[in-house]
Amino acid sequence: MKIEINNLTKKYDELIALNGVNITLSMGMYGLLGANGAGKSTLIKILAGILDKTSGEIKFDGNVIKKTGQIRKLIGYIPQTFSFYPNMTVFEIMDYFSALNGVKESRKEKIGKLLEMTHLTDKSGAKVKELSGGMKQRLGIAAALVKKPKLLLVDEPTVGLDPKERVHFSNVLMNFSKDKIILLSSHIVSDIESICENLAILNHGNAIYNGSKKALLDECNGKVWKFTTSLEESVALEKKFSVSSKNIYNKEVVLRVVSKEKPADNAINVPPTLNDTYIYKIDEDDIKFEKM
């Protein structure tokens, strides 16, 4: 199973939200990483059939998707926020979505399995308004999976979740990624790093990276440095180098810097993280964008 996004462009008058994006999605978890406004939600909504593209094409297993109705049959969509009826119970929500998607036989049994898989069995009789943010997100997964989609689109799912709920939500997604494509959009690097082997990075509507996490990390091998400096000096270094993290301890600053050259005499080389490589890629692209 494969989805090919070829030269996808979306324009709003003079604003170019997506600029000739090329991404190939295959089975498993795929991350879509970028800052707010980079074009992630626009891409997700086009794939979901909510927005029309300006140009480009989307292929599913080699077949061009010509109408939004075609792809809606294949996808499940989990938006940033849900509009579930607050006074309906978890089971009633699931029963409602099952009816909408034409599930007739063994409906109660199928709902039970989905609630079990999303760890919501004990909340079956609870009203939506009584659920935590993480529980609502898991309910969103369960509702989206009622029609057994081949592509699950998840747009900024962990915004507002506490760290424990975020881990729980990621674990649930991973359990479903074995037999379908899951595209996870986020501006939080750790969300992508923990569960996605492949990813794309969007910046200013352009896909500036599309490939494996390992290949991206390899690009920064030997370029990541860690060292301690003064607060005053750290400000100057931030203007000169790509700083991926900055932590203050006892009036000193520990910096992680991504650079081909050694940024300070006391700097030591350390293995790259996804956050290092992401910051480096974004900074490189921003420099190019400013020169255009």
N, C-alpha and C positions, 0 to 999 in steps of 0.2 A: 504493500500500500504506500502510495507516494502522492504528495501534492506539490505542484510546481507553480510558483508565482513568478511570472515573467514580465519585466518592464512595467510593473504596476505603478500608475500615476493617478493622483487625485489632486485637483485644483479647485480652489474657492476664489473665483475672480483672479486677483493678483497673487494670492497666497498659494504656494505649492506645499501641500501637506505630505504628499508622497512623491518622490522624484525618481521614477524608473527603478523601483525596487525589485530585486531578483533574489528569491529565497526558495529552497527546496526542503520540504518537510517529509520525514520518513517516520516509521513506527517508533513510538516511545515518547519521552518528554523532550520538548524543544523549547528553549527559552527565547523570549523577545525582550531585549534589554535596552533601556534608553531613558533619558530624563523626561519629565512632564513636557508635553508639547513636541516631542521628537517624531510623532506620527504613529505610535504604537496602537492607540485606540482606533485611529482611522483605519489602519490595516485590519485590525480585529473585526471592526464593523463591516468592512467590505467583504471579508471572508464569511461573516455571519449573514450576509445578504441584507443588511440594514442600510448600508450606503452603496450608491452606485459608483463604480470607478470611472475616471475620466478616460483612461486608456490602459492598454496592457491586457494580459490574459491570465486566467487561473485554470490549471489542468488537474484533474483527478485521475490517477492511474492512466495518464496519457490522453484522456478525453477532455476537450475544452469545455468549461462551464460557461454557457452562453446566457443563461437566465438565472436570476437570484433564487428562483424557486427550486432550481435543480440542486443547488448547494445547501439550501435550508433543510432538505431531506436527509442530508448527510451529517449535519453538525449539531452539536449541543453547545449552548452559549451561556457562560456565567459572567454577567457584567459586574462592574465595580460595586454597584448597589442594587438591591432587590426591591421589588414592589409587591411582596407577598401580603395578602390580607392579614393584618395583625391579630384578628380575633379567630382566625381559622387555626385548627390544630395541625401539627406536623403531618399526621396521617391524612387529614382532609386536603392539605396542599398536594401531597403525593397522589391522592386519588383523583384530584382535579386535573393534574398534569397527565396522569395516565389516561383519563377520558379524552383530553384534548388530543393525545397522540394515538388514539384508537386502540388502546390496550383493553381487551375484553376478557380474555380467558386468564384464569389464575391471577387476577389483578392483586388481590390481597397478599398472595404468596410472593409475587414479584416485588411489591412495595416493601414487604418485610425483609426481603433479602437486601434490597438497596439501603434500607435504614440500618440494617446490621453492618453492612460494608462501610457505611459512613459513620458508624458508632453513634447512631441516634435512636436505637431501639427503645431505650428507656425514656425517650422524649416524645414518643409517638402520640401521646395524648396531650402534650403541652401546646399552648398557644404560641404562635410565632412571636408575639410581643414579649414573651417570657424567655426567649432564647438569647444567648450571648452572641456576640459578633461572629465568633468562630463557628458556633452551631448553625447560624443562618447561612454561612458560606458552605458548610457541609450539606445543608439542606438544598442549597443551590446545585451542588454537584449531583445529589440524588435525583432532583427534579430534571436536570439536564440529561441524565442517563436513562430516563424512562424509555426513550425511543431507541436506545442502543446506537448512539451516533458513532460514526467512524472517525470523526474529528471533533475534539472537545476544545473549545476556545475559552480561555480563562483570563479575564482582563483585570489586572491589578488586584488580585484576590486578598492580599494580606494587609492592605491599608486599614489601619485602625485596630488590627489584632495584636494582642500581647504576644511576647516571644513564645510562650508555651502553646498558645492556640495556633501560632504560625507553623510550628514544627508539626503539630497534629494534622493541620490542613495539608501540609506538604506530603506527609506520610500517606494520607488518604488518596491524594492524586497519584502517587507512585504506584499504589496498588491497582489503579485502573489503567496504567500506561502500557501494560503488557500486550494488549491486543488492539490498541488504537493509537492515533496520533493525538497528543495533547500539546497545544500551544499555550504556553504560560507567559503572559506579558507582565513585566514589573519594572519599576525603577529602583528596586531594592536588590542589590547585587547578591546578597546572601540567599535570597529566594531562589535565584537561578543557579548559583554555585552548588547548592546542596543537592539538587535533584536532576539537573539537566546536563547531559553529555554533549549536546549540540545547541548552538545558539546563534542568534543574529543580533547585531547592535545597530540601532537606528539613531541618527543624529541629523537634525535639520531636514528630516524627510528622506534621508539617504541611508541605505544599508551599507555601513562602513566595515562590517564584518559579517561573514556567513560561513560557519564551519564548526569544527569540534572545539570543545573547551580545551582539550590537550594542545591542539595546534596553536590556539591563541596564547596559552601560557608559555609555550615554547618560544614564541616571538619575543618574550621579555626575559628569557633566560640570560643571566649575566648583566641585566640592566636595572635590577632592583637593589636599592641601597638603604641601609638603616643606620642611623647615627643620632647622637645627642648634640644639641646646640642651644644657644641662648634664644630667648623669645625675640629679641631685636633681629638677630641674624636669620631666624626662621622666616620672618616677614620678607626679607630680601630674597631668600632662597625660593619662596613660593612664587615670586615674580619671574624667576629664571628657569625653574624646573617644574616637572609634573610631580606634585606632592600628592601621594595617595592616602596618607594618614598623618595626623598630627596629634600627639598626646603630651599634655603638660604634667610634669612630675617635679615637685619641689623647685619651682621657678626655672626648670630646664625643660627643653622640648625634645621629644623623641620623634624624628621624622622618618617616613618611608618615602623615598624619592625614586622615580623611574627615569633613568638617564643612561645614555651610551657612555658618558664620561663620569668619572668618580666625582661626586659633588662636594666632598669634604675629605680632609686627610684622615679623619677617624671613621669614615664610612666603611661598613662591611657589606659584602654581597650576600643577599638572602634570596631564597626561592620565591618566585612570583606567586601572587594570589590572583584570583579573577578580578578583584577590586583594583589591584595594581594595573593590570592589563587594560581594564575598562577605562580607567582615568587617563592612561597614556593614549589610548586610541581616540578618546573624545578630545583631549587637548590637541593632538595632531590635527584632527579634522577641523576643530574650531579655528586654528591658525590658517588653514587653507580657506575656510569659509569667510574669514575676515578679509582675506586678500582678494576675494572675488569682487 
